[in-house]
Amino acid sequence: MDFAFSEDQEMLRASAKDFLAKDCTPAVVRKMMDADDAYDPGLWRKVSEMGWTGLSIPEEYGGIGSFLDLVVVLEEAGRNLLPGPFFSTMGLAVPALLEAGTDAQKKEVLTAIAAGQARATVALTEPSGRWDAEGVALQAVKSGDGWKLDGVKLFVPDAGVADYIVVAARTRGSGEEGVTLFLLKGRPAGLTVTPMKTMDMTRRWYELRFEGVQVPAEAVMGAPDQGWAPLKRVLEWGAAALCAEMVGGAQHVLEESVDYAKTRQQFGKPIGIYQAVSHKLADVLLETESAKSATYYAAWAVDANAPDRALAASMAKAYVSDAYRRAAGNAIQVHGGIGFTWEHDMHLYFKRAKASEVTLGDATYHRELVAQALDL
């Protein structure tokens, strides 16, 4: 079986690379980092005009392309540290709507996202820091014809600029039984959105506090109490999408480090000829190429709904989480003192690597999922 990208996908990669090189330069990234929400409406409009907000969305809702097309773009986005809600919208919220949304919800939200008129995110993690069903404790109880939500969500990506938020809540029981997904529009009364101070300022995270938030019955996604099964599949989409971003970042730090090792001289010779440097670069190359292989297979498995999609997604996330962090760390070592300075961009990649490492579960968590899948 040929897992290579098609000619059209390689053309999409080339156009994405050209666009981001022009419109998402390090200066643009730093400017957006200084903004309150790391969001630029003008850049989002350009992203939409490129057709990226329609990728993986069915044609009936105005979309175009497949999840593999989205993975190609996400890889280039990671290479350029694209700020803003692209990953949270396309890598998390869109899969949530595809997996659990009602026909009316899909028509309203997916159509708006594909047209570049809306942004969305998913609220899952809570103070427990868990990514499994046991971590869902935010309470949702029947209230009249609708529901009332009370609790706290943490580390919700780009919630400050999201028009729609998919919220996982506990409606009864414990564990996988009794999780219900709700689609919130705008800022209903009782919802407080507060920015969180985090390491990676290219992607903003928020605390969501629900204090008697009333939502109508039509806000329920799918069947009540049956939300974990589709949400688990959403996390598989998200893990593959995030890995694509991380692979792009790892490839960038590798290329930058190799170029630096060729030009920076010590004792009259390029530092790349010294084994202490060349061995680090060899390690980065090996891990980056292996991360690509794991990510591409996971993306294919998710797109094709293969029987081993959950296993492939966890294997990719476990490997790429470590690989990107080590690649960014080794890149800073290769650059020496300059790599630690604020003026150099390498620290931005290290921070993105550290943040992405724990997003959707770290390597230890996913290795445990792999072990369970293999009955080890």
C-alpha positions, 0 to 999 in steps of 0.5 A: 500500500502506498502511503505517499501524499498525492500530487495534489497534496504536495501542491497544497503543501507547496502553496501552504509553505509559500503563504506562511513564509510570507504571511506568518513570519517570525515578526508576525508571530511575535506581534500576535504573541503580544496581543491579548488573544494571539488572534489576528482577524486579517490572518484568519480571513486569509487562511479562510480564503486559502480554503483551509477552514474547509478542509476535512469538512463535507462538501454539503457544508461548504467544505473541501478535501480530506483529513489528510489534506488538513494534516498537510497544512497543519504540518506547515502551520507547525513549521511556522508556529501559526498562532490563533485558533486554527488547530482548536477549530479544525483539529478538535471542534470540527471532528467533534461536530462530525462525530457527535453533532446533530444535522442542525448543529452541523449545518449551522456550525460547519457551514460557518467554519468552512466559510471562515465566519466562525471559530470553535474549540473543545472544553474537556480537561478539568483541575484533575488534569486527566484526559480520560472519561474519569476526568469529566466532572463538570455537572449538567443537570436537567433544568426545565426544558434544557440543562444547567451546567456547573463546574470548571474547565481548564486549558481550553485552547483559544476559548477567548475567540471561539464562537462555539464551544463543545463542552464535555459534562457529567450527566450521571454515573462515573467513568465512560457512562454518563458523559454528555456533549453540549454545544455552546454558542457565544457567551451564555449568562454564567460563563466566565472565560479567563486567560491562563498564564502558560509557557507557549504564548503562540497558543492561548489557553483559558479557564472556563467557569460555569455557574448555573449556565442554562443551555437549551435541549437542542444544545445536546450533541448526540444522545445524552449520557452517550458522549464519551464514545464519540469524544474518544474518537475526536481525541484520536482525530486531535492527536493525529492533527497535533502530531502533524503540527509537532512534526512540522516544528521538529523539521524546522528546528532540524533545518535551522540547526543544520544551517547554523552548524554549517555556518557557525565557526569555532577554532576556524572550523564549522561546528558541524564537524565536531562529533558533539554537534553532529551526533545531536543533529543525527539524533534529531534527524532520526527522531524527526523522520520516525515521527513523520512515519508514525504521524502519517500512518496515524493520519491515514488510519483516522482518515480511513477509519481503520480498525487500529486508528486508536492504537495508531493515534496513541503510538504517534502521540507517545513518540512525537511528544518525546521526539519534538521536545528532544529535537527542540532541546538539542537544537538549542544546545547546537545554537549555544548561548544565542539559542537561549536569548529572547531575540532568537526564535528557537525558544519559541519552538521549545515552548511550543514543543513543551506545551504540545507534549502534554496537550491531549495527553503526554507520552506516558499516558499514551504509552499506557493506552498502547499497552492496554490496546495490546493487552500488555 
